C-alpha cells in the first residue's frame, strides 16, 4: 500500500529513466512506495514519474503524522 505525503521541504531524487538528480519542491504531493531498497532508498511517484530518494531525506521532508503511516517502524 502506498501513502501520499505533502512535502514540507524539498528533496533531491533521481528519476528512474535518468542519471541526473531532480529537486522535488516543497508543497509537492508524492506517493511513497512501501518498498525499501539497499542503502535505505525508497521510491516515490511525482507527477506520474517514478523517482528514487533517500529514506532519511523523505522522512525529514514529510509531516510526522504521515511518516508513521509508511509502515517501516
N, C-alpha and C positions, 0 to 999 in steps of 0.2 A: 504494500500500500504506500503510495507516495503522499507527501504532505506539502501544501503550499506555504510559502514563507515570504513576507514582505520585508525586504532588506532595510535595515536601519542605517547601514553604511555600505559603501561599495565593496565588491570582492573581485579579485583577479581570477580569471578562469581561462581554460584552454578549450576551444571548440573541438569537437570530435574530428572534424574534417580538416583541421589546420594545425600548424605548429606555433603560430603567434598567439600571444595572450590577448585577452579582451577584458576590459573592466566593466562588470555589470553594475550599473549605478544604484545608489541608494534610492529606495522607493519602488524599485522593480519587484515584481512578484515572480518568484521562481518556484518551480515544482521540484522538490527534493526527492530523489530516488532512494529507497531504503537499503541500498546495497553499498557496502564499503569495499574498496579495493586496497591492494597493498600500498603502504605508505600513507594510510588514512586519507585517501582520496575518495570523493563521492561524485555522483553525477547529479547535475541539475538541468532542468529544462527551462529555457528562457526564450520567449518569442519564437517558439516552435523549433528551436535548435538545442541539441544536447551539448553540455559543457562538462569538463572535469574541474573540480575545485577542491582545495584543501578543506578537510572537515573542520579543523580549528578555525579557519577564516569564516566558514559558513556559520558555525556556532556563534562566533563573535558578532556576526552581522544580523542575526535573526533575533526577534524578541524571545525572551527566556521562556515564556509560556508555549511558544511554538517549538522550541528546541526539545522540550520534554516529549512532544508527540513524535519525534523522529524514531524513537524506539531503540536507540543504541545504548541506553543506560539502564 
